[in-house]
Amino acid sequence: MKSDMKSGKPLGRPRSFDRDAALERAMRVFWRQGYDATSVSDLTHAMGINPPSLYAAFGDKERLYLAAVERYHRSRVELAEKWLEEEPTAQAAIGRLLTEAANWFARSGAPRGSMLVLSATTCSAASLQPELAARRASLKAALKARIDRGIRAGELPRGTDSSALAIFYTTVFQGMSIQARDGATGRTLLTIAQTAMDAWPLRRQRGPYNRALPSTRSHSERR
């Protein structure tokens, strides 16, 4: 076996597959089927590797799932948090989040709904639940922080309960994900988003998301 000339340590055999691409494929299998219904055979088939390579690269099914959840969180949840920061008001920010989610959850060519939300109903492994709950809680925390900023800026009535409002819109977001998995169209999801934004605690005048949503296209597509 060859060794590293600087460290003297044996060089491991190079992997014969793209780890990042394989993890993306595994993430989509877990997202579509759920943790419990996904077998190692399903994963190796989708990833294009054999079981020994899976175990060598990722450990076991549970650790592969956690790696897939981390990948999903980075690419999707952090994008949602970015949307919350880009809008000038809390109302517009949450309206955009729900509008984008309506299009995102129902798009063709990808698993429907949110992987993190659907994990709650497709994973019975007790050892995974704390990590999944923590991931889901990050969106609620981001919503609360954005609402608190809106309260400080005078956008919402004095005394608004930001925790309750954040929980409400988190629940709407999660419910839209489940509706999408059950086959709801983008237009149906947008109607849910509109109805939720009609419940926004108004200060004086109706805001930009308190009207009929004109299109199923996302914010980014309308630019």
N, C-alpha and C positions, 0 to 999 in steps of 0.2 A: 504493500500500500504506500502511495506517495505521501510525503509529509510537507507541511508548510516550512520553507527554509528559514523563516524568521522565528517562528514559534516552536518548530519541531513537532507540532501536533499533526496527527494524520488528517489528510484531507478527506472529507466525506464525499460519497458519490453524488454528483450533481443531480438534482431533480430533473426528470424527463418531461415535466409539464409546467405550464404557467400557473403558479400558485394563485395569483390574483384573479385570473380568468376562471380558474376552477372554483374559487370561493364565490365569485359572482353567480356561477351556475348553481352551486349548492344553495346559496341564499334564495334563489328563485324557486327551487324545489321546496324548501322549507316554507317559503311564503305562500306557495300555491297549495301545498298539501297539509301543512302543519307539522309540528314536531312528532307527535305520536304516530301519524300515518306514514311517515317517511322512513323507509328502511335504508340500511347501509347499501344494499344493492341498488336502490333508487339513486342514491347519491353518487356512487361510483360510476353508474351508467351515465348520469348527467355530466359528471366531471371528467369523464374519459380516462379514469385511472382505476387501478385495482385496489382492493382493500388494504394490502400492506402499505401502499403509497399514501392512502388516506390517513392511516394511523400514524405513519412516520411524519407526515406534514402537519396534521391537525390534532393528533391524540386519539380522541374517540368521537362518537356521534355528538355527545353533549358539548364537548369543547368546540367541535366544528359549528354547532348551532350557535354557541355564544359568539364565535368569530363572525358568523353570518349576521347575527343581530347587531354586532358592533359596526359592521359594514353598512347595514341598512340605516342605522342611527346616524352615522356620519353623513351619508349621502342624502337622506330624506328629512330627518328631524332637524338637522342643522339648517337645511334649506328653509324649512317652515319657520324657524327662529329668525332667519334672515328676512323673510317676508314681513314678520312682525316689526322689524326694525326699520324697514324701508318706507313705511307709510307715515304720514305726518300726524295722524291721530290714532288713539286706541281703537275707536270705532272702525275706521278705515282699515287698520291693521288686521283686526279680527275678521272683518268682512272679507278682506283679501284672502286670509288663511282659509276660510271656509269655501270661498269661490274657487281658489286653486285646488283645494282638496276635492271638490266636486268633480273637476275635470281630471285630476290625477287618479282618483280612485276608479273611475269608469273608463279609462283609456284602453284602447285595444292593443293587443300585442304584449301585455304584461299582466301579472297576477292582479286581481282586483283588491281594493281596500288597502289597509295599512298592516304590514307584517307585525308590528308591535301590538296593535290592537287585537288582531286575530289570534296572536299567540296565546292570549288569555283563554281562548276557547278551544285551542288545539294542542295544548301542552299540559300533561298531567304530572310532569316531573316536579316534585316539590323542591328539589335542589335548584331548579332554574327560576322559580317564581320570584324570589327577591330581586334578581337581576332584571327580569322583565318588568316588574312593577316600578323599579327605579328608572328604567328607560322611559316608561310611559309617563311617570311623574315629571320628567323634565319638561315636557310640553306644557303641562299645567302650571309649572313654576314660571315658564316664559310668558304665558298668558297673564298670570297674576302680576308679574313685573311690569308688563306693558299697560295693564289696567291701572296699576298704582301710579305710573307716570301720567296717565290721562287724568286721574283724580287730582294730582298735584298741579297739573296745567289748567285745571278748572273745566275740563271737558265733560266731566260727569258730575251729577248732583253730590253735594256734600253728604257724607255718611254712607256712600255706596260701599257695599261689602265686596271688596275685590276678590276675596277667597271664594265666596259663593258664586260670583260671576265667572271666575276662572273655571270652577268646577262645572258650571252649567255649559260653557262653551267647549270644554274638554269632552263632556258627555255628548254634545251634539257631534263633535268631530268623530268620536268613537262610534256613535250610532250610524253616521254616514258611511263609515268603513264597513260595518256589518251589512247595511242596506246594499252597498255596492257588491259585496260578496254574494248577496242573494239575487243579484241581477238588476238592481236599480239603474236607470239610465242617468247620463250626465245631467239632463234637464230635471229629472226628479230630484237628484242630489242638490242641484242649484235651488230648487224650490224649498228644500229643507233649510239650506243656508239662508235664503231670504226670510223665511219664517222666523228663524233664530235671530237674525239681525233686527227684525221688527220688534223683538223683545228688549232691544238695547235701551238702557235707562237714559232717555233724552233730557237734555238740559233746557234748550229753547226751541231749536229748529230740527227738522228732520235731516239726518246725515246722508252721505253718499251711498250707503248700503241699505237705506230704508226706502227702497223703490224696487220695482221689478227689475231683475237682472236681465240684461238684454241679450246675452249670448252664452253659449256653453264653452266658448273659447276662454283660455286662461289669461291672466293679466299679462304674462310675458308674450303670448301670441298676439295680443291686441296692440303691442307696441309697434 
